[in-house]
Amino acid sequence: MKDGFIKAAAGTIDVVVADVQYNTEQILARMREADAAGVNLLTLPELCLTGYTCGDLFFSDCLLGAVEPALARIVEASKDLYPVTAVGLPLRFGGKLYNCAAVVHAGRLLGVVPKTHLPNYGEFYELRQFSSAKTLEGRTYTLPLCGQSVPFGTELLFCCSGMQDYTFGVELCEDLWVPCPPSTRLCAGGAAIILNLSASDEMIGKAEYRRSLVGATSARLACGYVYCSASPTESTQDMVFSRHHLIAENGTILAENEPFADASLTVSEIDVQRLMHERHRTTSYDSVPGLQPVVFDQPLRETVLTRRIAPNPFVPPYDEQLRARAEAILRIQSQGLKKRVEHTHAKTVVLGISGPSRARWRCWCACARSIWPDAAGRRSSASPCRASARRSGRSPTRSSSARSLASACRRSISQPPSGSISRISAMTKPCTTSPMKTVRRGSARRS
């Protein structure tokens, strides 16, 4: 955490539908496990305190009356625990029932965020029991809950007092799947991490779409995204859930609990300083202030990294990806070189073969093939430059290297059409200015 890495986790809660007391025990067990793992930020599934699939039991005063005492117990237990925890629960406010996330830390109920977009299609019928946060009209209210005055609304920005970049917002399940998700507003208002408490059922192909959706959202918003879904222990009368948990950062999936895998915690570290640097660098990333900050204190600790840090971040790890990447680089370079040669109307091109001569030679051959599509274009390679010669123990003369490269050029390019570049010369002397120059009728001119 001291170096900008926030250890985030998605926790599995194997609920018993409508058994609030049992589910509370499961939530406390997951919070203690996250505390032992040094987790900063723990996300639990949607409505995990009661179970998502209670159906018309959400009209029961017996069920809803058990929610606040259970939440008070969780708040009390959090006094001795390190993580900030987001718990899914139903909450009555103003005569309506809302599907909510309660954010708890160190004996405080930091805030409650209601769900904005309620699915009421296919196998979902949330509008039967719940009201949308749209009824709040964007306002934030204060409600008495668990003996505390708690902010209630969708525009809450949770901020750590000890680290400016450690900020997060909350949305719930369907909020992610709509054209304009709340996370857009939250990130524009300063949230570096988005927590999504979800109950997303499984269908053929849905896991792949969910994975791409989470990754793309984290890339579009330059944020960390923690997605936590419900367990198969929910009722299977209408749907089956799979514990599909995902943690993403700026388009990359850092950690995943595959559908129906049984990990209790899915953990990774989100680099919030990197995310804020990316937003600073991207001048089109709009900042829209106006969210209500909720400040909490979490002591800074050393973060033990579990995520893999690539030793060669720009080199793909697999051969097939590496070939595709190399081909893309070659096309970009050759098209850029082609444009410069055509634009300057050069009659002669001088290639300095200092450094990675083989790569530069391949770039030139690709450029020549694009200029002269009817050329022979046979593969060839140049003799090593002086630096590579020293490494290999060989010492070719300047004249032999020049002759070798010129000969390879003739073999690869054949004869160009009239009016095109008429000859190609090669130099083995390392270039001190630019590795590639174009020469037009004796006077040097940079490409």
HELIX and SHEET records of a PDB file:
HELIX    1   1 VAL A   20  ALA A   36  1                                  17    
HELIX    2   2 TYR A   52  PHE A   59  5                                   8    
HELIX    3   3 ASP A   61  GLY A   65  1                                   5    
HELIX    4   4 VAL A   67  ALA A   77  1                                  11    
HELIX    5   5 SER A   78  ASP A   80  5                                   3    
HELIX    6   6 GLU A  126  ARG A  128  5                                   3    
HELIX    7   7 ALA A  133  LEU A  136  5                                   4    
HELIX    8   8 CYS A  173  TRP A  177  5                                   5    
HELIX    9   9 PRO A  182  ALA A  188  1                                   7    
HELIX   10  10 LYS A  206  ARG A  220  1                                  15    
HELIX   11  11 VAL A  272  ARG A  281  1                                  10    
HELIX   12  12 ASP A  319  THR A  344  1                                  26    
HELIX   13  13 SER A  357  ILE A  371  1                                  15    
HELIX   14  14 ARG A  386  SER A  392  1                                   7    
HELIX   15  15 ARG A  398  ILE A  413  1                                  16    
SHEET    1   A 6 ARG A 108  PRO A 114  0                                        
SHEET    2   A 6 LYS A  96  HIS A 105 -1                                        
SHEET    3   A 6 VAL A  84  PHE A  93 -1                                        
SHEET    4   A 6 LEU A  41  THR A  43  1                                        
SHEET    5   A 6 PHE A   5  GLY A  11  1                                        
SHEET    6   A 6 LEU A 265  ASP A 271 -1                                        
SHEET    1   B 2 TYR A 141  LEU A 145  0                                        
SHEET    2   B 2 GLN A 148  PHE A 152 -1                                        
SHEET    1   C 7 THR A 252  ASN A 257  0                                        
SHEET    2   C 7 HIS A 245  GLU A 249 -1                                        
SHEET    3   C 7 GLY A 224  CYS A 228 -1                                        
SHEET    4   C 7 ILE A 193  LEU A 197  1                                        
SHEET    5   C 7 THR A 167  LEU A 172  1                                        
SHEET    6   C 7 LEU A 156  CYS A 160 -1                                        
SHEET    7   C 7 GLN A 292  PHE A 296  1                                        
SHEET    1   D 4 ARG A 423  MET A 427  0                                        
SHEET    2   D 4 THR A 348  GLY A 352  1                                        
SHEET    3   D 4 MET A 436  ARG A 440 -1                                        
SHEET    4   D 4 SER A 443  ARG A 445 -1                                        
END                                                                             
